[in-house]
Amino acid sequence: MTPSAAVRSRRPNSLYRKTKSRPCGVRCKGEAIESTLPDRRFVALVLLPRALMQRTRLPLSVACALIASTAAAQDLPIQSGRAVYERVANSVFLVQTETDSGEPVGQGTAFLIDDGRLITNEHVIREGRVFLRSAGLKIECAVAARDELNDLALLTVPAVGVSRPLRLAGDLPRPGDAVFAIGNPEGLERTISLGLYTGPRRLDGRDLLQVSASISHGSSGGPVVNASGEVVGVASGFLTEGQNLNFAVPIAAVRALLSGGGSAPPSVDNFLGLVRRLQEERRSTTYSADPGSRFQALDRRISQVLSDALRAADDKPESLLLLAETASLEDGAIALKAAEQAVDLTKGADPRARIAFARALRAKGTWANEPEKERLLRLAEDHAAAAIAALQPPLADHLVLLAAIQEQLPGRLADSYQSYKRALELRKRSQPDDVSLDLFQLFEAAARTSRPAEARSWFLELELTGKATSAHYDSYGKFLESAEDHTGAGDAYVRAAGATGGTYDHFCRAARSFLNGDNLDGALTAARQCIESAASVADSEKNVAHAHQTISLILVDRGVYDEAISHARQAIAIDPADGWAYYALARALRSLNRYHEAIAAGKNALRLADGRHAVMHAALGSAYFGLQDWSQAASAYRKAAEMDPDDADAAFNAAAALYNEKSFRESLRWWEEVLRRDPEYPDRAYVQQTIQELRGPA
């Protein structure tokens, strides 16, 4: 934004329309005083309390003059903004960072502080080479100093044209004073915004100034100035959770950087604040396992700052506990050292230190090899148990930690289950609306300790809370599958699909479970939901193909052959290597007496499955039987019967094909095999009669 594009404002002496009756420029009527702009865009009605006018005995003409001067003052911020912009804008620059190959990394704002030196945010220039854009030129900058804790950096450049350095303010503004931010939001160079100064704040371990002047992406590093154009702070960021909550680094930190003193002596609070900012930056960065990536660089920097925090914590137990908590999800080694130091310093008398140490020991033990794993976990159990004994009543979270440690120790699952039960009892007393996680942990513990009835009971209680998630139902479905309750598992997967975090895959798994449990209506419904909900979902092809195959098999048994063929062909189109889809197609074609096509599909099924499945041989035998190719039918049915020693139907069909082929001796053996496999075979009388015929007279 250039000065010529600034908002134009009327001069104070033309703000009000003059009238003959009132030289003050406002129309006064009794105790109501009205002011009107010439273009009639603004009408202000000011009412003076009668008591005030009577008490002060203020002449009406004086009151009019005061109101006129107040109204004129409302134009001052706009006039001041123009003056500020003209004074400051040419000293504010766009800063860009690039890789060595010239790829852009990021951009922000910097401002001239004296000849050849500029101030910006440290996070703006953290990566890559730094360039300043000025008058169409691209000038490389050198980083002369950094203050990472306060997010400041000092740059040097050979020259920046005729720009003049900005002055640093001697004092902070007073709350309510006008301030201006000038920067390059989203690359829009030298954008000015007006706001008010609220006051100092302490956020993320550092001192900041809260302002309402707008600060957006790209404004970072720009000056925040007072009405005189003096720098009071450096734009640093804003809270995304709120509205117009913007922050700047105080000018005192800039002075410290310029003097070579850097930030104030760092504390653990300072370092942990920096860790939180780095974590936020990492969350907005695409994950990469490449050691040279920005993501991995931030990972390493976070670990380094945590190491610095450990040194700063020294012999302060409270600081060590804060560090242990922050490091627990970032660097287990630092979390372990901090917690162990806290235990040593408190001589084991602080239960919080013991719990932090137990948590860090468990984290390390989880990934250790035996026998170190068991040693670490037993030590963790000792510290957790000591902390619990020292607190009466103990905290539910501490008992959950103890239970989690015990379930990893050999032979301690029963103890773990009891610890989880104690945790639930405590939680019900202290946080009755927050027991869902405890109930789920108890369900899992009961399942691990072979208590299926109790596992079902805990899960039912979890359902009644109304807080069961997709992951909970998913685990419950797997539990029911292992118990061979396939219909129950299917129901669980359908609920998982409809719960928070559910996916199309849960419908697909429900279809398979229902099919295994012979709940064909449930399988059909779930398979169709699987296909519908998987539309446009990446990598869903295998599941969708299986759903089509499931529908085809069920529809064949129900005599809906044309639709069965359609679904089988869709499964094959999605996954041509799926032998079961060809098996479904073979059965559907055989049912329509399309024997040659059924034989081709059956052969493909066997080829793709490497001949592993007896039912595929039986399907091929059925197609040959329809063609009255008795030799091929007998061969396929014999193979099916040999692969599945309990299948009496395959033995019956083999016997029938051999009989029709007139291989009577071989046929007799298979007729006898039918009754051996199933003495109560449905066609037992027919089989016995055929056997008698083939044996001849006694």
C-alpha positions as CSV (number, residue, x, y, z in Angstrom):
1,M,0.0,0.0,0.0
2,T,1.5,3.4,-1.0
3,P,1.0,6.7,0.7
4,S,-1.1,7.9,-2.2
5,A,-3.5,5.1,-1.6
6,A,-4.1,5.9,2.0
7,V,-7.6,6.6,3.2
8,R,-8.4,10.3,2.7
9,S,-9.9,12.3,5.6
10,R,-11.6,15.6,5.9
11,R,-9.8,18.5,7.6
12,P,-11.1,19.4,11.1
13,N,-12.4,22.8,9.9
14,S,-14.6,21.3,7.2
15,L,-16.0,18.5,9.4
16,Y,-19.2,20.3,10.4
17,R,-21.7,22.3,8.5
18,K,-21.8,25.9,9.9
19,T,-25.1,27.6,10.7
20,K,-25.9,31.2,11.3
21,S,-27.3,30.5,14.8
22,R,-24.4,28.5,16.2
23,P,-20.8,29.5,15.6
24,C,-19.6,26.3,17.2
25,G,-20.8,24.4,14.0
26,V,-23.4,22.2,15.7
27,R,-27.1,22.5,15.9
28,C,-28.1,22.7,19.6
29,K,-31.6,22.0,20.7
30,G,-32.3,22.1,24.4
31,E,-30.0,19.6,26.1
32,A,-29.7,17.5,23.0
33,I,-26.8,18.4,20.8
34,E,-26.7,17.0,17.3
35,S,-23.7,17.0,14.9
36,T,-24.1,16.2,11.2
37,L,-21.4,15.6,8.5
38,P,-21.9,17.5,5.2
39,D,-22.3,14.2,3.2
40,R,-24.8,12.9,5.8
41,R,-23.0,9.6,6.3
42,F,-22.6,10.1,10.0
43,V,-25.0,11.5,12.6
44,A,-23.9,11.6,16.2
45,L,-26.5,12.3,18.9
46,V,-24.9,13.4,22.3
47,L,-27.2,13.7,25.3
48,L,-25.8,15.7,28.3
49,P,-27.4,14.7,31.6
50,R,-29.6,17.4,33.0
51,A,-28.1,17.1,36.5
52,L,-24.6,17.5,35.1
53,M,-25.5,20.7,33.3
54,Q,-27.3,22.1,36.3
55,R,-24.4,21.1,38.7
56,T,-21.6,22.6,36.6
57,R,-23.7,25.6,35.3
58,L,-21.7,25.1,32.0
59,P,-22.8,27.6,29.3
60,L,-24.4,25.8,26.4
61,S,-22.0,27.5,24.0
62,V,-19.0,26.1,25.9
63,A,-20.6,22.6,25.9
64,C,-21.1,22.9,22.1
65,A,-17.4,23.9,21.7
66,L,-16.2,20.9,23.8
67,I,-18.3,18.5,21.8
68,A,-17.1,19.9,18.6
69,S,-13.5,19.6,19.6
70,T,-14.1,16.0,20.8
71,A,-15.7,15.1,17.4
72,A,-12.8,16.7,15.6
73,A,-10.4,14.5,17.6
74,Q,-12.1,11.4,16.3
75,D,-10.3,12.2,13.0
76,L,-6.9,12.2,14.6
77,P,-6.0,8.5,14.2
78,I,-6.6,8.7,10.5
79,Q,-4.4,11.8,10.1
80,S,-1.8,10.2,12.4
81,G,-1.9,7.0,10.4
82,R,-1.1,8.9,7.2
83,A,1.8,10.6,8.9
84,V,3.1,7.4,10.4
85,Y,2.9,5.6,7.1
86,E,4.9,8.4,5.4
87,R,7.5,8.3,8.1
88,V,7.8,4.5,8.5
89,A,6.8,2.6,5.3
90,N,10.0,3.1,3.3
91,S,12.0,1.5,6.2
92,V,10.0,-1.7,6.0
93,F,11.0,-4.5,3.6
94,L,9.9,-7.9,2.3
95,V,12.3,-10.6,3.4
96,Q,12.4,-14.0,1.7
97,T,14.3,-17.2,2.4
98,E,15.4,-19.7,-0.2
99,T,17.2,-23.0,-0.5
100,D,20.6,-23.1,-2.1
101,S,18.9,-24.2,-5.3
102,G,16.6,-21.1,-5.3
103,E,13.4,-22.8,-4.0
104,P,11.4,-20.5,-1.8
105,V,11.1,-21.5,1.8
106,G,9.2,-18.6,3.4
107,Q,8.8,-14.8,3.7
108,G,8.2,-12.2,6.3
109,T,9.0,-8.6,7.1
110,A,12.1,-6.7,8.4
111,F,12.7,-3.0,9.2
112,L,15.8,-0.8,9.2
113,I,17.1,-0.1,12.7
114,D,20.4,1.7,11.7
115,D,22.6,1.9,8.7
116,G,22.8,-1.5,7.1
117,R,21.1,-3.4,9.9
118,L,17.6,-4.7,10.1
119,I,15.4,-6.4,12.7
120,T,13.1,-9.3,12.0
121,N,11.7,-12.5,13.6
122,E,14.1,-15.4,14.1
123,H,11.6,-17.9,12.8
124,V,11.4,-15.9,9.5
125,I,15.1,-16.5,8.7
126,R,15.6,-19.8,10.4
127,E,16.1,-21.8,7.2
128,G,17.8,-21.1,3.9
129,R,19.5,-18.0,2.5
130,V,17.9,-14.7,3.4
131,F,17.1,-12.0,0.8
132,L,15.7,-8.5,1.1
133,R,13.5,-7.1,-1.7
134,S,14.0,-3.4,-2.3
135,A,13.1,-1.2,-5.3
136,G,12.9,-4.3,-7.5
137,L,16.2,-5.6,-6.3
138,K,17.0,-8.8,-4.5
139,I,19.7,-8.3,-1.9
140,E,21.2,-11.1,0.1
141,C,21.4,-10.5,3.9
142,A,23.7,-11.9,6.5
143,V,22.4,-13.0,9.9
144,A,24.5,-11.0,12.4
145,A,22.7,-12.2,15.6
146,R,19.8,-14.3,16.8
147,D,17.7,-14.4,19.9
148,E,15.6,-17.6,19.5
149,L,13.9,-17.3,22.9
150,N,12.5,-13.9,22.0
151,D,12.1,-14.7,18.3
152,L,14.4,-11.9,17.1
153,A,17.2,-11.7,14.5
154,L,19.5,-9.0,13.4
155,L,20.4,-8.8,9.7
156,T,23.0,-6.9,7.8
157,V,22.8,-5.7,4.2
158,P,25.2,-3.7,2.0
159,A,22.7,-0.9,1.3
160,V,19.0,-0.2,1.3
161,G,18.7,3.0,-0.8
162,V,17.5,6.2,0.8
163,S,15.5,4.5,3.6
164,R,16.0,6.0,7.0
165,P,16.3,4.0,10.2
166,L,13.4,3.8,12.6
167,R,13.7,5.2,16.1
168,L,13.1,2.9,19.1
169,A,10.5,4.3,21.6
170,G,11.7,5.3,25.0
171,D,8.6,4.0,26.8
172,L,5.9,1.5,26.2
173,P,2.5,2.9,25.2
174,R,-0.2,3.1,27.8
175,P,-3.2,0.7,27.5
176,G,-5.6,2.2,25.0
177,D,-3.0,4.1,23.0
178,A,-3.2,3.8,19.3
179,V,-0.5,1.7,17.6
180,F,0.2,0.8,14.0
181,A,1.6,-2.4,12.4
182,I,3.3,-2.3,9.0
183,G,4.3,-5.5,7.2
184,N,3.8,-7.7,4.2
185,P,0.8,-10.0,5.0
186,E,0.5,-12.7,2.3
187,G,3.1,-10.7,0.3
188,L,1.1,-7.5,0.1
189,E,4.0,-5.2,0.7
190,R,3.9,-2.4,3.3
191,T,0.3,-2.9,4.5
192,I,-0.6,-0.7,7.5
193,S,-3.1,-1.6,10.2
194,L,-4.4,0.4,13.1
195,G,-5.1,-0.9,16.6
196,L,-4.9,-0.3,20.3
197,Y,-2.3,-1.4,22.8
198,T,-3.8,-3.6,25.5
199,G,-0.8,-4.3,27.7
200,P,2.1,-6.7,28.5
201,R,1.4,-10.5,28.5
202,R,3.4,-13.5,29.5
203,L,2.9,-16.3,26.9
204,D,5.0,-19.4,26.1
205,G,7.7,-18.4,28.5
206,R,8.4,-14.9,27.1
207,D,7.2,-11.3,27.6
208,L,5.0,-10.0,24.8
209,L,2.8,-6.9,24.0
210,Q,-0.8,-7.5,23.1
211,V,-2.2,-5.2,20.4
212,S,-5.3,-5.2,18.2
213,A,-3.5,-4.0,15.1
214,S,-3.9,-6.8,12.6
215,I,-0.9,-9.2,12.2
216,S,-1.2,-11.9,9.5
217,H,1.1,-14.4,7.8
218,G,3.9,-12.5,6.3
219,S,3.7,-9.6,8.8
220,S,6.1,-11.4,11.2
221,G,9.1,-9.3,11.9
222,G,7.5,-6.0,11.0
223,P,7.5,-2.9,13.3
224,V,4.7,-2.0,15.6
225,V,4.9,1.7,16.1
226,N,3.3,4.4,18.2
227,A,1.6,7.6,16.9
228,S,5.0,9.2,16.6
229,G,6.3,6.5,14.3
230,E,8.6,5.1,17.0
231,V,9.0,1.3,17.3
232,V,7.5,-0.1,20.4
233,G,7.6,-3.8,19.4
234,V,8.2,-6.4,16.6
235,A,5.2,-8.2,15.2
236,S,5.5,-11.8,16.2
237,G,2.2,-13.7,15.8
238,F,-1.4,-14.1,16.8
239,L,-3.7,-16.6,18.6
240,T,-5.7,-18.6,16.1
241,E,-8.2,-19.6,18.8
242,G,-9.3,-16.0,19.4
243,Q,-10.2,-13.0,17.3
244,N,-7.8,-10.1,16.8
245,L,-5.4,-11.3,19.5
246,N,-2.1,-10.2,18.2
247,F,1.3,-10.0,19.8
248,A,4.6,-8.2,19.5
249,V,8.1,-8.7,21.0
250,P,8.8,-5.7,23.3
251,I,11.5,-3.2,22.3
252,A,13.5,-4.0,25.4
253,A,14.4,-7.4,23.8
254,V,15.5,-5.6,20.6
255,R,17.8,-3.3,22.6
256,A,19.3,-6.3,24.3
257,L,20.0,-7.9,20.9
258,L,21.5,-4.8,19.5
259,S,23.8,-4.4,22.5
260,G,25.0,-8.0,22.1
261,G,23.4,-9.1,25.3
262,G,20.8,-11.3,23.7
263,S,17.8,-12.4,25.8
264,A,17.5,-12.2,29.5
265,P,19.2,-15.2,31.4
266,P,17.2,-18.1,30.1
267,S,15.0,-20.1,32.4
268,V,13.3,-23.5,32.0
269,D,10.1,-21.5,31.3
270,N,11.8,-19.7,28.5
271,F,13.0,-22.9,26.9
272,L,9.7,-24.7,27.2
273,G,8.0,-21.8,25.7
274,L,10.3,-22.0,22.7
275,V,9.6,-25.8,22.5
276,R,5.9,-25.1,22.3
277,R,6.5,-22.6,19.4
278,L,8.7,-25.1,17.6
279,Q,6.1,-27.8,18.1
280,E,3.4,-25.5,16.6
281,E,5.7,-24.8,13.6
282,R,6.3,-28.6,13.2
283,R,2.6,-29.3,13.2
284,S,2.2,-27.0,10.2
285,T,5.1,-28.8,8.4
286,T,4.6,-31.8,6.2
287,Y,6.1,-34.9,7.7
288,S,9.2,-36.3,6.1
289,A,11.7,-39.0,7.2
290,D,14.4,-37.3,5.2
291,P,17.2,-36.2,7.7
292,G,17.6,-33.0,5.6
293,S,14.0,-32.1,5.7
294,R,12.5,-29.1,7.6
295,F,10.4,-31.5,9.7
296,Q,13.4,-33.5,10.9
297,A,15.4,-30.2,11.5
298,L,12.6,-29.0,13.8
299,D,12.7,-32.4,15.5
300,R,16.4,-32.1,16.2
301,R,16.0,-28.5,17.3
302,I,13.3,-29.4,19.8
303,S,15.6,-32.0,21.4
304,Q,18.4,-29.5,21.6
305,V,16.2,-26.9,23.3
306,L,15.0,-29.6,25.8
307,S,18.7,-30.4,26.5
308,D,19.3,-26.7,27.2
309,A,16.2,-26.6,29.5
310,L,17.7,-29.6,31.4
311,R,20.9,-27.6,32.1
312,A,18.9,-24.6,33.1
313,A,16.7,-26.6,35.5
314,D,19.7,-27.4,37.6
315,D,18.5,-28.2,41.1
316,K,14.9,-26.9,40.8
317,P,12.4,-29.8,41.3
318,E,9.4,-27.8,40.0
319,S,11.2,-26.9,36.8
320,L,12.5,-30.5,36.4
321,L,8.9,-31.8,36.7
322,L,7.7,-29.3,34.0
323,L,10.5,-30.4,31.8
324,A,9.8,-34.1,32.3
325,E,6.2,-33.6,31.3
326,T,7.0,-31.7,28.2
327,A,9.9,-34.0,27.1
328,S,7.8,-37.2,27.7
329,L,6.4,-37.1,24.2
330,E,9.5,-35.7,22.5
331,D,12.7,-37.1,24.0
332,G,12.4,-40.0,26.5
333,A,16.0,-39.8,27.6
334,I,15.6,-36.1,28.7
335,A,12.3,-36.9,30.4
336,L,14.0,-39.7,32.3
337,K,16.9,-37.6,33.4
338,A,14.7,-34.7,34.5
339,A,12.4,-37.0,36.5
340,E,15.3,-38.9,38.1
341,Q,16.9,-35.6,39.2
342,A,13.6,-34.5,40.7
343,V,13.3,-37.7,42.7
344,D,16.9,-37.4,43.9
345,L,16.5,-33.7,44.9
346,T,13.3,-34.4,46.9
347,K,14.7,-37.7,48.3
348,G,11.7,-39.5,47.0
349,A,9.3,-37.5,49.2
350,D,7.4,-35.9,46.3
351,P,4.9,-38.3,44.8
352,R,4.8,-36.2,41.6
353,A,8.5,-36.8,41.0
354,R,8.0,-40.6,41.6
355,I,5.1,-40.7,39.1
356,A,7.1,-38.7,36.5
357,F,10.0,-41.1,37.0
358,A,7.8,-44.2,36.7
359,R,6.2,-42.9,33.5
360,A,9.6,-42.2,32.0
361,L,10.9,-45.7,33.1
362,R,7.9,-47.4,31.5
363,A,8.4,-45.5,28.3
364,K,12.1,-46.6,28.1
365,G,11.3,-50.2,29.3
366,T,8.6,-50.6,26.6
367,W,11.2,-50.5,23.9
368,A,14.1,-52.2,25.7
369,N,15.2,-55.8,25.3
370,E,15.1,-58.4,28.0
371,P,16.4,-58.6,30.7
372,E,16.7,-54.8,30.8
373,K,13.0,-54.4,29.9
374,E,11.8,-56.3,33.0
375,R,14.3,-54.4,35.3
376,L,13.1,-51.0,34.1
377,L,9.4,-52.0,34.4
378,R,9.9,-53.4,37.9
379,L,11.6,-50.2,39.0
380,A,8.8,-48.2,37.4
381,E,6.2,-50.3,39.3
382,D,8.1,-49.6,42.6
383,H,8.0,-45.9,42.1
384,A,4.4,-45.8,41.0
385,A,3.3,-48.0,44.0
386,A,5.3,-45.7,46.4
387,A,3.6,-42.6,45.0
388,I,0.2,-44.2,45.3
389,A,0.8,-45.3,48.9
390,A,1.9,-41.7,49.8
391,L,-1.3,-40.2,48.5
392,Q,-4.6,-40.9,50.4
393,P,-6.7,-41.2,48.5
394,P,-4.5,-41.9,45.4
395,L,-5.3,-40.4,42.0
396,A,-7.0,-42.5,39.4
397,D,-4.4,-41.6,36.8
398,H,-1.7,-42.9,39.0
399,L,-3.4,-46.3,39.3
400,V,-3.9,-46.4,35.5
401,L,-0.1,-45.9,35.1
402,L,0.5,-48.7,37.6
403,A,-1.9,-51.0,35.7
404,A,-0.2,-50.2,32.4
405,I,3.2,-51.1,33.9
406,Q,1.9,-54.3,35.4
407,E,0.3,-55.6,32.2
408,Q,3.7,-55.5,30.6
409,L,5.3,-57.5,33.3
410,P,5.3,-61.3,33.1
411,G,2.6,-63.0,35.2
412,R,1.0,-59.7,36.3
413,L,-2.1,-59.4,34.2
414,A,-4.4,-60.2,37.1
415,D,-2.8,-57.5,39.2
416,S,-3.1,-55.1,36.3
417,Y,-6.9,-55.9,36.0
418,Q,-7.3,-55.1,39.7
419,S,-5.4,-51.8,39.4
420,Y,-7.7,-50.7,36.6
421,K,-10.7,-51.6,38.7
422,R,-9.4,-49.4,41.6
423,A,-8.8,-46.6,39.1
424,L,-12.4,-46.8,37.9
425,E,-13.8,-46.7,41.4
426,L,-11.8,-43.5,42.2
427,R,-12.7,-41.9,38.9
428,K,-16.4,-42.5,39.5
429,R,-16.1,-40.6,42.7
430,S,-14.0,-37.7,41.4
431,Q,-15.0,-37.4,37.7
432,P,-18.2,-39.4,37.2
433,D,-18.7,-38.0,33.7
434,D,-15.2,-39.0,32.5
435,V,-15.0,-42.7,33.0
436,S,-15.1,-43.9,29.3
437,L,-11.4,-44.5,29.0
438,D,-11.2,-46.4,32.3
439,L,-14.1,-48.6,31.2
440,F,-12.4,-49.3,27.8
441,Q,-9.1,-50.2,29.6
442,L,-11.1,-52.6,31.9
443,F,-12.7,-54.2,28.9
444,E,-9.3,-54.8,27.3
445,A,-7.8,-56.1,30.6
446,A,-10.8,-58.5,31.1
447,A,-10.3,-59.8,27.5
448,R,-6.6,-60.3,28.1
449,T,-7.2,-62.2,31.3
450,S,-9.8,-64.6,29.7
451,R,-12.8,-63.0,31.4
452,P,-15.2,-62.8,28.3
453,A,-18.4,-62.2,30.3
454,E,-16.8,-59.3,32.3
455,A,-15.3,-57.9,29.1
456,R,-18.8,-57.8,27.6
457,S,-20.1,-56.2,30.7
458,W,-17.5,-53.4,30.8
459,F,-18.1,-52.6,27.2
460,L,-21.9,-52.4,27.7
461,E,-21.2,-50.0,30.5
462,L,-19.0,-48.0,28.2
463,E,-21.8,-47.9,25.6
464,L,-24.2,-46.5,28.1
465,T,-21.9,-43.5,28.7
466,G,-22.6,-42.5,25.1
467,K,-18.9,-41.9,24.6
468,A,-17.8,-45.1,22.8
469,T,-15.7,-44.2,19.8
470,S,-15.1,-45.9,16.5
471,A,-11.8,-47.3,17.9
472,H,-13.7,-48.7,20.9
473,Y,-16.2,-50.5,18.7
474,D,-13.4,-51.7,16.4
475,S,-11.6,-53.4,19.3
476,Y,-14.9,-54.9,20.5
477,G,-15.6,-56.3,17.1
478,K,-12.2,-58.0,17.1
479,F,-12.9,-59.4,20.5
480,L,-16.2,-60.8,19.4
481,E,-14.7,-62.3,16.3
482,S,-12.1,-64.1,18.4
483,A,-15.0,-65.5,20.4
484,E,-16.6,-66.6,17.1
485,D,-19.6,-64.3,17.7
486,H,-19.6,-63.2,14.1
487,T,-23.0,-61.6,14.1
488,G,-22.1,-59.6,17.2
489,A,-18.8,-58.6,15.6
490,G,-20.7,-57.4,12.5
491,D,-22.9,-55.3,14.6
492,A,-19.9,-53.8,16.4
493,Y,-18.2,-52.9,13.1
494,V,-21.4,-51.2,11.8
495,R,-21.5,-49.1,15.0
496,A,-17.8,-48.3,14.5
497,A,-18.6,-47.0,11.0
498,G,-21.3,-44.7,12.4
499,A,-19.2,-43.4,15.4
500,T,-16.7,-40.6,15.5
501,G,-13.7,-41.7,13.4
502,G,-15.5,-44.4,11.6
503,T,-14.6,-45.3,8.0
504,Y,-16.0,-47.2,5.0
505,D,-13.7,-50.1,6.0
506,H,-15.8,-50.9,9.0
507,F,-18.8,-51.6,6.8
508,C,-16.6,-53.9,4.7
509,R,-15.4,-55.8,7.8
510,A,-19.0,-56.0,9.0
511,A,-20.0,-57.7,5.8
512,R,-17.4,-60.3,6.2
513,S,-18.3,-61.0,9.8
514,F,-22.0,-61.3,9.0
515,L,-21.2,-63.7,6.2
516,N,-19.1,-65.8,8.5
517,G,-22.1,-65.8,10.9
518,D,-24.6,-66.8,8.2
519,N,-26.4,-63.5,8.7
520,L,-26.9,-63.0,5.0
521,D,-29.3,-60.0,5.2
522,G,-26.7,-58.2,7.5
523,A,-23.9,-59.2,5.1
524,L,-25.8,-57.8,2.0
525,T,-26.6,-54.5,3.7
526,A,-23.1,-54.0,5.0
527,A,-21.5,-54.9,1.7
528,R,-23.7,-52.4,-0.1
529,Q,-22.8,-49.7,2.5
530,C,-19.1,-50.6,2.0
531,I,-19.4,-50.0,-1.8
532,E,-21.4,-46.8,-1.4
533,S,-19.2,-45.2,1.3
534,A,-15.9,-46.2,-0.4
535,A,-16.7,-44.0,-3.4
536,S,-13.6,-41.8,-4.2
537,V,-11.7,-43.2,-1.2
538,A,-8.1,-44.0,-2.2
539,D,-6.8,-47.6,-1.9
540,S,-10.3,-49.0,-1.3
541,E,-10.4,-51.3,-4.3
542,K,-9.6,-54.6,-2.5
543,N,-12.4,-54.0,0.0
544,V,-14.9,-53.0,-2.6
545,A,-14.1,-56.0,-4.7
546,H,-14.7,-58.3,-1.8
547,A,-18.0,-56.6,-1.1
548,H,-19.1,-57.2,-4.7
549,Q,-18.0,-60.8,-4.4
550,T,-20.0,-61.2,-1.1
551,I,-23.1,-59.8,-2.7
552,S,-22.7,-62.2,-5.7
553,L,-22.3,-65.3,-3.6
554,I,-25.4,-64.5,-1.5
555,L,-27.5,-63.6,-4.6
556,V,-26.6,-66.9,-6.3
557,D,-27.9,-68.8,-3.3
558,R,-31.1,-66.7,-3.5
559,G,-31.6,-67.3,-7.2
560,V,-30.9,-63.7,-8.3
561,Y,-28.5,-64.8,-11.0
562,D,-28.2,-61.8,-13.3
563,E,-27.4,-59.4,-10.5
564,A,-25.0,-62.0,-9.0
565,I,-23.1,-62.1,-12.4
566,S,-23.0,-58.3,-12.5
567,H,-21.4,-58.0,-9.0
568,A,-19.0,-60.8,-9.8
569,R,-17.8,-59.1,-12.9
570,Q,-17.4,-55.8,-11.1
571,A,-15.3,-57.6,-8.5
572,I,-13.1,-59.0,-11.3
573,A,-12.8,-55.6,-13.0
574,I,-11.5,-54.1,-9.8
575,D,-9.2,-57.0,-8.9
576,P,-8.5,-59.4,-11.7
577,A,-6.3,-61.4,-9.5
578,D,-9.1,-62.3,-7.0
579,G,-9.8,-66.0,-7.4
580,W,-12.9,-65.8,-5.2
581,A,-14.6,-63.3,-7.6
582,Y,-14.1,-65.9,-10.4
583,Y,-15.5,-68.6,-8.1
584,A,-18.6,-66.4,-7.5
585,L,-19.0,-65.9,-11.3
586,A,-18.6,-69.6,-12.0
587,R,-21.4,-70.4,-9.6
588,A,-23.8,-67.8,-11.0
589,L,-23.1,-68.9,-14.6
590,R,-23.6,-72.6,-13.7
591,S,-27.0,-71.7,-12.2
592,L,-28.0,-70.2,-15.6
593,N,-26.8,-73.4,-17.4
594,R,-24.0,-71.4,-19.1
595,Y,-21.7,-74.3,-18.6
596,H,-18.8,-73.4,-20.9
597,E,-18.5,-69.9,-19.4
598,A,-18.8,-71.4,-15.9
599,I,-16.0,-73.8,-16.7
600,A,-13.7,-70.9,-17.9
601,A,-14.5,-68.9,-14.7
602,G,-13.9,-72.0,-12.5
603,K,-10.5,-72.7,-14.1
604,N,-9.5,-69.1,-13.5
605,A,-10.5,-69.3,-9.9
606,L,-8.4,-72.4,-9.4
607,R,-5.5,-70.9,-11.2
608,L,-5.4,-67.7,-9.2
609,A,-5.9,-69.6,-5.9
610,D,-3.2,-72.2,-6.8
611,G,-5.9,-74.9,-6.4
612,R,-6.0,-74.5,-2.6
613,H,-9.7,-74.5,-2.1
614,A,-12.0,-77.6,-2.2
615,V,-15.1,-75.5,-3.0
616,M,-13.5,-74.2,-6.2
617,H,-12.9,-77.7,-7.4
618,A,-16.5,-78.5,-6.6
619,A,-17.8,-75.5,-8.5
620,L,-15.8,-76.6,-11.6
621,G,-17.1,-80.2,-11.2
622,S,-20.7,-78.8,-11.1
623,A,-20.2,-77.1,-14.5
624,Y,-18.7,-80.2,-16.1
625,F,-21.6,-82.2,-14.6
626,G,-24.1,-79.9,-16.4
627,L,-22.3,-80.6,-19.6
628,Q,-22.4,-84.4,-18.8
629,D,-18.7,-84.5,-19.1
630,W,-18.6,-87.3,-16.5
631,S,-14.9,-87.9,-16.6
632,Q,-14.0,-84.2,-15.9
633,A,-16.8,-83.9,-13.4
634,A,-15.6,-87.0,-11.5
635,S,-12.0,-85.8,-11.5
636,A,-13.0,-82.3,-10.0
637,Y,-15.4,-83.8,-7.4
638,R,-12.9,-86.4,-6.3
639,K,-10.3,-83.6,-5.7
640,A,-12.9,-81.6,-3.7
641,A,-13.8,-84.6,-1.6
642,E,-10.2,-85.5,-1.0
643,M,-9.3,-82.0,0.1
644,D,-12.3,-81.8,2.5
645,P,-12.7,-85.1,4.3
646,D,-15.9,-84.0,6.0
647,D,-17.7,-82.9,2.8
648,A,-20.3,-85.7,2.1
649,D,-21.8,-83.7,-0.8
650,A,-18.5,-83.8,-2.7
651,A,-18.3,-87.5,-2.2
652,F,-22.0,-88.0,-3.4
653,N,-21.3,-86.0,-6.6
654,A,-18.1,-87.8,-7.3
655,A,-20.0,-91.1,-6.9
656,A,-22.7,-90.0,-9.2
657,A,-20.3,-88.8,-12.0
658,L,-18.4,-92.1,-11.8
659,Y,-21.6,-94.1,-11.9
660,N,-22.7,-92.1,-15.1
661,E,-19.2,-92.8,-16.5
662,K,-19.9,-96.5,-15.8
663,S,-16.9,-96.7,-13.5
664,F,-19.0,-98.8,-11.1
665,R,-16.3,-100.2,-8.8
666,E,-14.9,-96.7,-8.2
667,S,-18.4,-95.4,-7.9
668,L,-19.3,-98.0,-5.2
669,R,-16.3,-96.8,-3.1
670,W,-17.5,-93.2,-3.1
671,W,-21.1,-94.2,-2.3
672,E,-19.9,-96.0,0.8
673,E,-17.8,-92.9,1.6
674,V,-20.9,-90.7,1.6
675,L,-22.4,-92.7,4.5
676,R,-19.2,-93.0,6.3
677,R,-18.9,-89.2,6.3
678,D,-22.5,-88.7,7.2
679,P,-24.5,-91.7,8.4
680,E,-27.7,-89.6,8.4
681,Y,-27.2,-88.2,4.9
682,P,-30.4,-86.6,3.6
683,D,-30.5,-89.0,0.5
684,R,-29.4,-92.0,2.7
685,A,-32.1,-94.3,1.3
686,Y,-31.1,-93.6,-2.3
687,V,-27.4,-94.1,-1.5
688,Q,-28.1,-97.4,0.3
689,Q,-30.2,-98.6,-2.7
690,T,-27.4,-97.8,-5.1
691,I,-24.8,-99.5,-3.0
692,Q,-27.0,-102.6,-2.8
693,E,-27.5,-102.5,-6.6
694,L,-23.7,-102.3,-7.2
695,R,-22.8,-105.0,-4.8
696,G,-25.3,-107.4,-6.4
697,P,-27.2,-110.2,-4.7
698,A,-25.8,-111.2,-1.3
